[in-house]
Structure formats: structure tokens, C-alpha cells
Amino acid sequence: MAFGSFFKNIVKKAGQFVNKIKPIIGTAVRIANQIAPAIGTIGNSIGGNIGTGLRTIADGTQKYTGKIMDNTNKWVPNEHAKGFNMPLLK
């Protein structure tokens, strides 16, 4: 019984932590989405290896920030812990 409560508390605390950092992740993703086009433009104007590197960073940022935000919004910590909320059979 104590072992199940232990895991239930771990999942509950992890869920609370994720809920606390969701706004921070959202802000970071919005900032990255605003900065990425500027980095790409700078990369286009510089050219060469450095410009290609900056364009690659900008493209990757735009590609993955949407995936990060989608996955962050899907996280429902209590849904993952529902197996620990079942009463024990006696």
C-alpha cells in the first residue's frame, strides 16, 4: 500500500511541476518563434558557412517549437496517474 502511495505522490508532484513550467515553456516558444525569422534573415544576408548555420538554426527552431508546444498542451498529469487512484481490493 505504501508503495502505491509513493508512486501516486511522485506522479502528482511531477504533474504539479509540469503545470508550473508550462507558462515558462510557452513564453520561451513564443520568443523563439519571433526571433527565428530574424536569425534566418541575418543568415541569408551573411551567406557562407555561418549564414547556412544561422538559417539551419532558424529553420529547426520554427520546425520544433510547434511540436514542443503541441506536446506541452497535451500533457494532462492527472490522466497519467489514474491507475494509482484505484482503491486496493481487500
C-alpha positions as CSV (number, residue, x, y, z in Angstrom):
1,M,0.0,0.0,0.0
2,A,2.8,2.4,0.8
3,F,4.5,1.6,-2.5
4,G,1.4,2.6,-4.5
5,S,1.0,5.8,-2.5
6,F,4.7,6.6,-3.1
7,F,4.2,6.4,-6.9
8,K,0.9,8.3,-6.7
9,N,2.7,11.1,-4.9
10,I,5.6,11.1,-7.4
11,V,3.2,11.4,-10.4
12,K,1.2,14.1,-8.6
13,K,4.3,16.2,-7.8
14,A,5.6,15.7,-11.4
15,G,2.2,16.9,-12.7
16,Q,2.3,19.9,-10.4
17,F,5.8,20.7,-11.6
18,V,4.8,20.4,-15.3
19,N,1.8,22.7,-14.7
20,K,4.1,25.3,-13.1
21,I,6.6,25.3,-16.0
22,K,4.0,25.2,-18.8
23,P,3.7,29.1,-18.9
24,I,7.5,29.4,-19.0
25,I,7.8,26.9,-21.9
26,G,5.0,28.8,-23.7
27,T,6.8,32.1,-23.3
28,A,10.1,30.6,-24.5
29,V,8.5,29.1,-27.5
30,R,6.7,32.4,-28.4
31,I,10.0,34.3,-28.1
32,A,11.8,31.7,-30.2
33,N,9.1,31.9,-32.9
34,Q,9.6,35.7,-33.0
35,I,13.4,35.5,-33.1
36,A,13.8,32.6,-35.6
37,P,12.8,34.6,-38.7
38,A,15.2,37.3,-37.9
39,I,18.0,34.8,-37.4
40,G,17.1,33.3,-40.8
41,T,17.2,36.7,-42.5
42,I,20.6,37.5,-41.0
43,G,21.8,34.1,-42.2
44,N,20.6,34.9,-45.7
45,S,22.3,38.2,-45.8
46,I,25.6,36.9,-44.4
47,G,25.9,33.8,-46.6
48,G,28.7,31.2,-46.5
49,N,29.0,28.7,-43.8
50,I,27.9,31.0,-41.0
51,G,24.9,32.1,-42.9
52,T,24.0,28.5,-43.6
53,G,24.3,27.6,-40.0
54,L,22.1,30.5,-38.9
55,R,19.5,29.5,-41.5
56,T,19.6,25.9,-40.2
57,I,19.1,27.1,-36.6
58,A,16.2,29.3,-37.7
59,D,14.5,26.5,-39.7
60,G,15.0,24.0,-36.9
61,T,13.6,26.4,-34.3
62,Q,10.5,27.1,-36.3
63,K,10.0,23.4,-37.0
64,Y,10.4,22.1,-33.4
65,T,8.8,24.9,-31.4
66,G,5.4,23.9,-32.8
67,K,5.9,20.3,-31.8
68,I,7.1,21.3,-28.3
69,M,4.0,23.5,-27.8
70,D,1.6,20.8,-29.0
71,N,3.1,18.2,-26.7
72,T,3.2,20.6,-23.7
73,N,-0.5,21.4,-24.2
74,K,-1.4,17.7,-24.5
75,W,0.1,16.8,-21.1
76,V,-2.6,16.1,-18.5
77,P,-0.8,14.8,-15.4
78,N,-3.8,13.5,-13.6
79,E,-4.7,11.4,-16.6
80,H,-1.4,9.6,-16.3
81,A,-1.9,8.9,-12.6
82,K,-5.4,7.5,-12.8
83,G,-4.1,3.9,-12.3
84,F,-2.8,4.9,-8.9
85,N,-6.2,6.3,-7.8
86,M,-7.9,2.9,-7.8
87,P,-8.7,1.6,-4.3
88,L,-7.0,-1.6,-3.3
89,L,-9.0,-4.8,-3.1
90,K,-9.1,-6.4,0.3
